[in-house]
Amino acid sequence: MSSNPVTIDSFAIDSFAIDSFALEQNDEESTPAVPPPMSKSLSILMAEVLNINRPVPDDESNPETFNLSTEKERCNQFDQLVYGNRTKRRRIFAGGLIADDSWHVLGATAMETYGIFHSVSFIESNRTQSFEPRKLRFTAGSKDLEMLQSGIYGPTSHTAVYVDQYVNEIKTQPMAREHMMREMILQKWKERGMTRDDIGIILDVDEIPSHDILRAAQICDPPDNNWRTTPDQTCRSPMIRLSYPMMEGSPKCVYKAPGKTEGPETPTKKLFKRFVSSAMVIGACVQGVGDSEKHPLAPREQKDSVTGEPSGSRKVGYGEKFNWSKMPHGKDGYFPLWNAADFRRMMSGIYVFGGVGFHLHNFFNSADEIRFKYAYFGHTHKNAFDVPLGALNADMNLFVKCAHDIDDTGNKKSRLKNGLDILGREYKLPAAFLIDGYVDARHDEMVKLVEEDEKEYGRADKFDGNHLYHVDHLTHSGRKNKVKVAAADDGEKKDGQKI
């Protein structure tokens, strides 16, 4: 692979498209270009992401960069982790679902986790959760797959990246389909060599674990030796749940914790809304890897429509929401192994917040991509292509009001003023946010995205996310909704037709 740097020949800011995204290369091997369209902020981000020949930070194989004292200090950085005399890092197998995710989140994740994962197993489906057909994106020979596997997650000899297609033409409930898709991740981990001593982490692409928490997980231990891999591992509580601050559309749009106000009486870390989803489980307790003879099966709420195997969440009384009433002592002291649904649904006594990662929500390049997501993927909205963008839900209300810097006091979800600055004073920011020019460029593009969408769909400043959208919430009309709208300046009314 060439060691020459990536260069951007030219980009057209007004059209949000790069004319040429070129890579200096030698004749031996080339690095695939990022598929268009590319915005200015993406060109800034991906130029750094594509520097795939940079050294792996604190590489264990390099005595000059691996320092056991530093590893021990990481354990002290997180309240729930302790150092237990481990001297060799655990391997981490990552996995998640992938579809129409933007290169903002893919690139940011690749930068933050560079060289850490043993492998990354993505699952892509031919249908959305609502069973709408979609064109597979990461297919053999596609530019998207080439980029994903080009070394952006780490040297290809160290971190392998896979995309396996999930094709299932049997219609099921949306969450049932998600659970079945994620179950494929565990199957692939086993095929790719996961052992009892390894860690599995399941996350959505826009959930970005920090470099420090991943390195800490490799060397530190949770309380009560819950990651032990000796035969006495019960698997009752083998999970660490990560809790992230959340950004909506732009690094500058940071969610505020409900009911919290900035002031001396509120600790800084309490100001941030916490998104709880990504989870790490020790391999000894992962279904398909742990000892299935010793650990009983948990009755499940559904069956896999393809294999007929039990799937989905556990039935009541088998551990969900800390309810162990149906098996308080397990089977001879041993509890069920964890399937993919457990990674997402099971509660844990071990929640870690602060410097563990970030949730970059709706970092898309166009409003149409956002509307398509809400029309056909999770949390579907039947009027996704009819109502103003900010009226789709409370998240998009924050998205739009942040773009226009509109006060959102009293809204169902609100942002923390100067949230990124506050966050940066308390914790390390994602590596992507530290790239010169990226944060401002991304925010400017988000503003333009909103303004362009409003020409078609209008704006609903009166919508606060606490109630369903009504046409009376509309304050600025677009081509699709010529209605009576209060003029922002003088209260004049404009006549039109109701939606």
Wavefront OBJ file of the C-alpha trace (Angstrom):
o trace
v 0.000 0.000 0.000
v 1.263 3.458 -0.825
v 2.342 5.598 2.089
v 1.536 8.793 0.228
v -1.175 10.982 1.743
v -4.723 11.433 0.523
v -5.339 14.682 -1.324
v -8.550 16.427 -2.291
v -8.255 17.927 -5.749
v -11.403 19.999 -5.723
v -14.868 20.223 -4.280
v -17.929 22.308 -5.082
v -19.300 23.611 -1.804
v -22.473 25.077 -3.281
v -23.609 21.816 -4.812
v -22.385 19.682 -1.894
v -20.542 17.503 -4.387
v -16.885 16.757 -4.801
v -15.734 16.953 -8.396
v -12.732 14.808 -7.705
v -11.696 12.841 -4.648
v -8.262 11.649 -5.676
v -5.724 9.528 -3.879
v -2.018 9.773 -4.514
v -0.885 6.219 -5.059
v 1.792 4.071 -6.568
v 1.307 1.542 -9.334
v 1.194 -1.447 -7.020
v -2.037 -0.899 -5.167
v -4.738 1.733 -5.108
v -7.153 2.860 -2.437
v -10.751 3.189 -3.630
v -12.300 6.635 -3.552
v -15.282 7.405 -1.373
v -18.495 7.118 -3.404
v -20.128 10.466 -4.260
v -21.848 12.653 -3.245
v -19.360 14.221 -0.878
v -19.821 17.402 1.115
v -17.058 19.690 2.266
v -17.155 18.281 5.790
v -16.969 14.713 4.493
v -13.995 15.562 2.341
v -12.247 16.926 5.450
v -13.145 13.861 7.517
v -12.387 11.207 4.933
v -9.011 12.709 4.048
v -7.968 11.801 7.590
v -9.785 8.459 7.629
v -8.026 7.428 4.434
v -4.616 7.925 6.007
v -4.606 4.187 6.531
v -0.864 3.820 6.978
v -0.730 5.754 10.236
v 0.499 3.802 13.265
v -2.010 2.098 15.528
v -2.209 4.124 18.772
v -0.758 2.307 21.817
v -0.123 -0.816 19.727
v 0.441 -3.800 22.005
v 2.983 -5.307 19.610
v 5.190 -2.220 19.851
v 7.137 -1.949 23.157
v 7.581 1.761 22.515
v 3.851 2.432 22.507
v 2.460 -0.198 24.906
v 2.850 0.797 28.530
v 1.259 -1.293 31.262
v 1.227 1.668 33.648
v -0.882 3.606 31.153
v -3.209 0.627 30.784
v -3.731 0.528 34.561
v -4.503 4.252 34.602
v -7.284 3.679 32.064
v -8.997 1.378 34.555
v -9.042 4.225 37.072
v -10.585 6.512 34.442
v -13.884 4.607 34.528
v -15.739 4.167 37.800
v -16.972 0.640 37.124
v -13.667 -0.877 35.984
v -10.747 -2.165 38.026
v -7.308 -3.493 37.194
v -7.001 -7.198 37.931
v -3.359 -7.880 37.039
v -4.057 -8.700 33.414
v -1.009 -8.161 31.161
v -2.367 -9.183 27.750
v -5.251 -7.467 26.022
v -8.462 -9.247 25.201
v -9.535 -9.310 21.573
v -12.702 -7.394 20.672
v -15.122 -8.673 18.024
v -17.438 -5.868 16.863
v -20.720 -6.202 15.024
v -23.701 -4.188 13.885
v -26.365 -3.695 11.252
v -25.530 -1.532 8.267
v -27.745 -0.007 5.578
v -27.860 3.565 4.308
v -25.636 4.947 7.063
v -23.627 8.013 6.098
v -19.870 8.154 5.807
v -19.942 10.703 8.626
v -20.646 7.969 11.159
v -18.708 5.248 9.341
v -15.669 7.499 9.051
v -15.918 8.753 12.631
v -16.172 5.184 13.970
v -13.230 4.037 11.863
v -11.074 6.904 13.152
v -11.982 6.386 16.800
v -11.484 2.613 16.808
v -8.541 2.396 14.384
v -6.571 -0.787 14.947
v -8.476 -1.898 18.060
v -11.020 -4.449 16.827
v -10.041 -7.978 15.901
v -12.785 -7.817 13.288
v -15.945 -5.935 12.401
v -18.952 -7.960 11.215
v -21.668 -5.910 9.538
v -25.023 -7.379 8.486
v -26.926 -5.786 5.598
v -30.511 -6.711 4.768
v -32.347 -6.667 1.449
v -35.354 -5.177 3.253
v -35.955 -2.488 5.836
v -37.442 -3.279 9.238
v -40.861 -2.369 7.817
v -40.249 -4.935 5.041
v -39.764 -2.406 2.248
v -37.293 -3.705 -0.360
v -33.972 -1.882 -0.541
v -31.029 -2.195 -2.880
v -28.043 -3.863 -1.269
v -25.266 -1.298 -0.984
v -22.178 -3.173 0.228
v -21.979 -5.838 -2.462
v -18.871 -7.406 -3.973
v -17.177 -4.907 -6.267
v -19.084 -1.904 -4.921
v -17.162 1.249 -4.042
v -18.804 1.326 -0.624
v -17.541 -2.156 0.246
v -14.092 -1.420 -1.155
v -13.848 1.639 1.078
v -15.104 -0.209 4.138
v -12.490 -2.927 3.630
v -9.623 -0.687 2.528
v -7.990 -0.502 5.955
v -9.896 2.425 7.444
v -10.685 0.384 10.591
v -7.051 -0.601 11.005
v -4.345 -2.479 9.107
v -6.070 -5.207 7.119
v -3.672 -7.776 8.590
v -4.983 -6.833 12.040
v -8.627 -5.727 11.657
v -10.781 -7.566 9.125
v -14.060 -5.985 8.030
v -16.911 -8.107 6.695
v -20.378 -7.380 5.319
v -22.713 -10.357 5.159
v -26.072 -10.064 3.445
v -29.248 -11.064 5.247
v -31.937 -12.062 2.751
v -35.260 -13.082 4.274
v -38.521 -12.797 2.348
v -40.736 -13.794 5.275
v -42.497 -10.767 6.734
v -42.291 -10.425 10.507
v -42.623 -7.677 13.097
v -39.937 -4.988 12.623
v -38.107 -5.695 15.894
v -38.302 -9.440 15.285
v -36.488 -8.916 12.000
v -33.849 -6.779 13.711
v -33.212 -9.469 16.303
v -32.848 -12.150 13.629
v -30.434 -9.982 11.679
v -28.297 -9.346 14.752
v -28.277 -13.054 15.578
v -26.246 -13.490 12.405
v -23.495 -11.363 13.995
v -22.967 -13.959 16.720
v -22.811 -16.727 14.127
v -20.124 -14.831 12.243
v -18.134 -14.155 15.413
v -17.995 -17.887 16.058
v -16.944 -18.597 12.467
v -14.214 -15.956 12.780
v -12.662 -17.490 15.825
v -14.203 -15.891 18.916
v -13.231 -17.671 22.120
v -14.322 -17.504 25.766
v -11.584 -14.965 26.468
v -12.699 -12.456 23.824
v -15.196 -9.592 24.040
v -18.182 -9.077 21.778
v -19.628 -5.594 21.247
v -22.852 -4.965 19.315
v -23.560 -1.398 18.296
v -25.367 0.607 15.679
v -23.113 2.362 13.204
v -23.867 5.773 14.711
v -22.920 4.580 18.213
v -19.211 5.322 18.506
v -17.334 3.810 21.454
v -14.292 5.793 22.494
v -10.738 4.627 22.009
v -10.162 4.752 25.769
v -13.132 2.620 26.835
v -12.255 -0.053 24.269
v -8.635 -0.180 25.391
v -9.788 -0.251 29.013
v -12.126 -3.162 28.281
v -9.218 -5.099 26.850
v -7.157 -4.935 30.047
v -9.527 -4.041 32.936
v -12.257 -6.016 34.680
v -15.828 -5.172 35.719
v -16.841 -5.523 39.374
v -17.194 -8.958 41.003
v -14.936 -10.502 38.385
v -17.932 -10.710 36.054
v -15.697 -11.261 33.025
v -13.945 -14.309 34.387
v -13.608 -17.139 31.881
v -13.025 -19.938 34.356
v -15.551 -22.789 34.571
v -17.385 -21.025 37.416
v -18.588 -18.190 35.126
v -22.361 -18.098 35.748
v -23.270 -15.591 32.977
v -25.872 -13.877 35.126
v -24.305 -10.439 34.668
v -21.534 -10.556 32.025
v -22.370 -7.267 30.283
v -21.022 -3.726 30.386
v -23.532 -1.220 29.014
v -22.134 1.994 27.537
v -23.978 5.274 27.995
v -23.265 8.035 25.467
v -23.934 11.755 25.179
v -25.970 12.362 22.037
v -25.635 14.804 19.132
v -28.415 15.459 16.628
v -27.262 16.061 13.054
v -24.272 18.193 14.004
v -21.530 18.100 16.644
v -22.881 21.429 17.866
v -26.368 20.057 18.637
v -25.815 18.276 21.955
v -28.827 16.913 23.839
v -29.491 18.250 27.320
v -30.593 15.925 30.098
v -34.304 16.402 30.846
v -34.930 18.780 33.726
v -31.294 19.783 34.132
v -30.035 23.362 34.026
v -26.471 24.557 33.891
v -25.276 25.958 37.192
v -23.081 25.281 40.230
v -25.689 22.949 41.699
v -25.573 20.605 38.673
v -22.415 18.523 38.094
v -21.306 18.908 34.485
v -21.690 15.218 33.632
v -25.361 15.396 34.716
v -26.131 17.965 32.015
v -25.967 15.514 29.135
v -28.821 13.312 27.969
v -27.586 9.747 27.971
v -28.185 7.292 25.147
v -27.886 3.733 26.437
v -27.538 0.962 23.900
v -24.086 -0.382 22.974
v -23.056 -3.364 25.069
v -20.008 -5.550 25.605
v -20.254 -9.184 26.743
v -17.435 -11.597 27.554
v -17.140 -14.449 25.039
v -17.717 -17.126 27.701
v -21.320 -15.909 27.887
v -22.021 -15.340 24.184
v -24.469 -17.804 22.655
v -22.614 -20.104 20.284
v -19.285 -19.489 21.998
v -19.947 -20.298 25.671
v -20.662 -23.743 27.083
v -24.194 -24.597 25.909
v -24.257 -27.838 27.879
v -23.664 -26.104 31.198
v -25.853 -23.040 30.594
v -29.627 -23.532 30.155
v -31.562 -22.075 27.236
v -33.709 -19.023 27.946
v -37.264 -19.294 26.613
v -37.637 -16.647 23.896
v -40.564 -14.550 22.668
v -40.232 -15.604 19.033
v -38.761 -18.112 16.642
v -36.393 -17.347 13.819
v -38.550 -17.419 10.661
v -35.732 -19.095 8.710
v -34.113 -21.527 11.145
v -37.004 -22.089 13.539
v -34.643 -21.576 16.478
v -35.729 -19.545 19.541
v -35.018 -15.877 18.898
v -35.602 -12.392 20.232
v -36.042 -11.251 23.792
v -36.300 -13.543 26.804
v -39.697 -14.388 28.228
v -40.686 -12.705 31.475
v -38.906 -14.101 34.501
v -35.690 -15.115 32.755
v -33.652 -11.991 33.312
v -35.315 -9.145 31.419
v -35.565 -6.011 33.584
v -33.752 -7.852 36.393
v -36.706 -10.233 36.724
v -35.314 -13.699 37.494
v -38.495 -15.050 39.082
v -38.672 -18.103 36.789
v -35.055 -19.117 37.448
v -33.769 -17.239 40.512
v -30.783 -19.572 40.875
v -30.383 -20.592 37.253
v -29.634 -24.239 36.549
v -27.175 -25.484 39.149
v -26.090 -21.864 39.501
v -25.592 -21.266 35.767
v -27.690 -18.829 33.721
v -28.503 -18.646 29.982
v -25.957 -17.560 27.406
v -26.637 -14.193 25.764
v -28.067 -13.901 22.277
v -27.986 -10.756 20.114
v -31.312 -9.469 21.430
v -29.915 -9.674 24.961
v -27.068 -7.359 23.931
v -29.651 -4.695 23.077
v -32.395 -5.366 25.619
v -30.999 -6.785 28.845
v -30.338 -4.394 31.696
v -27.070 -4.475 33.539
v -25.812 -3.368 36.899
v -22.731 -2.078 35.094
v -23.379 1.177 33.221
v -20.428 3.336 32.277
v -20.820 7.007 31.321
v -18.226 9.661 30.686
v -15.590 9.362 28.010
v -16.978 6.058 26.742
v -18.317 7.245 23.399
v -20.831 9.322 21.466
v -24.105 8.851 19.615
v -24.061 10.772 16.314
v -27.754 10.705 15.425
v -29.016 11.593 11.936
v -25.676 12.740 10.508
v -27.067 12.394 6.983
v -26.164 14.341 3.854
v -29.692 15.176 2.729
v -33.178 15.636 4.148
v -34.487 12.975 1.762
v -32.208 10.410 3.424
v -33.656 11.371 6.801
v -37.222 11.217 5.518
v -36.600 7.824 3.923
v -35.232 6.526 7.225
v -38.362 7.559 9.112
v -40.636 6.293 6.361
v -39.229 2.772 6.144
v -36.787 1.877 8.917
v -37.270 1.913 12.710
v -39.719 4.347 14.356
v -41.652 4.739 11.097
v -43.699 7.852 10.368
v -46.489 7.471 7.818
v -46.265 11.163 6.853
v -42.483 11.277 6.553
v -42.710 12.833 3.084
v -45.494 15.277 3.919
v -44.846 17.187 7.133
v -42.100 19.709 7.961
v -38.803 18.067 8.876
v -38.873 19.402 12.421
v -42.367 17.968 12.975
v -41.428 14.333 12.318
v -40.626 13.723 15.984
v -38.920 15.275 19.002
v -35.443 14.432 17.687
v -36.002 16.198 14.380
v -37.589 19.115 16.217
v -34.282 19.561 18.048
v -32.409 19.068 14.744
v -34.243 21.933 13.019
v -34.296 24.308 15.993
v -30.587 23.806 16.489
v -29.965 24.577 12.821
v -31.904 27.858 13.155
v -30.732 28.520 16.732
v -34.372 28.707 17.877
v -35.069 28.512 21.602
v -36.360 25.038 22.518
v -37.135 25.601 26.184
v -40.098 23.455 27.204
v -39.778 21.156 24.206
v -39.836 17.403 24.761
v -36.155 17.305 23.825
v -33.830 20.262 24.014
v -30.201 21.032 23.413
v -27.466 22.160 25.732
v -26.242 25.618 24.787
v -22.530 25.456 23.933
v -22.851 21.744 24.614
v -19.825 20.731 22.564
v -17.567 23.146 24.445
v -18.885 21.881 27.783
v -18.444 18.283 26.685
v -14.915 18.954 25.499
v -13.936 20.449 28.843
v -15.139 17.328 30.654
v -14.140 14.490 28.302
v -12.099 13.712 25.221
v -14.030 14.517 22.057
v -14.213 12.034 19.169
v -11.114 12.039 16.991
v -13.287 13.145 14.050
v -14.326 16.336 15.869
v -10.699 17.305 16.402
v -9.992 17.513 12.671
v -9.510 21.158 11.746
v -12.607 22.533 10.019
v -14.831 19.457 10.294
v -17.227 20.602 13.034
v -17.973 24.006 11.478
v -18.314 22.584 7.977
v -20.725 19.874 9.117
v -22.889 22.337 11.018
v -23.025 24.753 8.072
v -24.148 21.913 5.809
v -26.824 20.880 8.278
v -28.192 24.436 8.248
v -28.273 24.421 4.456
v -29.937 20.990 4.430
v -32.735 22.328 6.643
v -33.186 25.527 4.641
v -33.452 23.636 1.355
v -35.961 21.164 2.777
v -38.146 23.973 4.118
v -38.642 25.365 0.628
v -40.630 22.214 -0.087
v -42.129 21.226 3.278
v -42.180 24.427 5.322
v -41.285 24.862 8.982
v -43.229 24.250 12.205
v -41.678 26.325 14.972
v -44.757 25.792 17.175
v -44.228 22.031 17.255
v -42.529 21.085 20.536
v -42.477 17.303 20.392
v -44.833 16.955 23.340
v -47.892 16.367 21.151
v -48.651 15.069 17.669
v -48.081 17.478 14.814
v -51.014 19.597 13.682
v -51.144 22.041 10.790
v -51.578 24.886 13.303
v -47.946 24.302 14.296
v -46.808 25.447 10.838
v -45.094 28.854 10.867
v -43.453 28.934 7.415
v -45.096 27.342 4.399
v -43.402 25.404 1.625
v -44.482 24.289 -1.819
v -46.295 21.229 -0.383
v -48.299 23.064 2.263
v -49.661 26.437 1.254
v -51.579 27.276 4.424
v -52.363 30.273 6.589
v -49.066 31.046 8.207
v -48.280 33.765 10.692
v -45.604 35.973 9.236
v -42.600 36.050 11.502
v -42.271 39.816 11.310
v -45.670 41.472 11.653
v -48.325 38.792 12.226
v -49.826 39.113 8.727
v -51.664 36.052 7.384
v -51.089 34.321 4.076
v -53.981 32.395 2.539
v -53.540 28.894 1.206
v -54.801 25.328 1.322
v -54.566 23.158 4.421
v -52.440 20.010 4.313
l 1 2 3 4 5 6 7 8 9 10 11 12 13 14 15 16 17 18 19 20 21 22 23 24 25 26 27 28 29 30 31 32 33 34 35 36 37 38 39 40 41 42 43 44 45 46 47 48 49 50 51 52 53 54 55 56 57 58 59 60 61 62 63 64 65 66 67 68 69 70 71 72 73 74 75 76 77 78 79 80 81 82 83 84 85 86 87 88 89 90 91 92 93 94 95 96 97 98 99 100 101 102 103 104 105 106 107 108 109 110 111 112 113 114 115 116 117 118 119 120 121 122 123 124 125 126 127 128 129 130 131 132 133 134 135 136 137 138 139 140 141 142 143 144 145 146 147 148 149 150 151 152 153 154 155 156 157 158 159 160 161 162 163 164 165 166 167 168 169 170 171 172 173 174 175 176 177 178 179 180 181 182 183 184 185 186 187 188 189 190 191 192 193 194 195 196 197 198 199 200 201 202 203 204 205 206 207 208 209 210 211 212 213 214 215 216 217 218 219 220 221 222 223 224 225 226 227 228 229 230 231 232 233 234 235 236 237 238 239 240 241 242 243 244 245 246 247 248 249 250 251 252 253 254 255 256 257 258 259 260 261 262 263 264 265 266 267 268 269 270 271 272 273 274 275 276 277 278 279 280 281 282 283 284 285 286 287 288 289 290 291 292 293 294 295 296 297 298 299 300 301 302 303 304 305 306 307 308 309 310 311 312 313 314 315 316 317 318 319 320 321 322 323 324 325 326 327 328 329 330 331 332 333 334 335 336 337 338 339 340 341 342 343 344 345 346 347 348 349 350 351 352 353 354 355 356 357 358 359 360 361 362 363 364 365 366 367 368 369 370 371 372 373 374 375 376 377 378 379 380 381 382 383 384 385 386 387 388 389 390 391 392 393 394 395 396 397 398 399 400 401 402 403 404 405 406 407 408 409 410 411 412 413 414 415 416 417 418 419 420 421 422 423 424 425 426 427 428 429 430 431 432 433 434 435 436 437 438 439 440 441 442 443 444 445 446 447 448 449 450 451 452 453 454 455 456 457 458 459 460 461 462 463 464 465 466 467 468 469 470 471 472 473 474 475 476 477 478 479 480 481 482 483 484 485 486 487 488 489 490 491 492 493 494 495 496 497 498 499
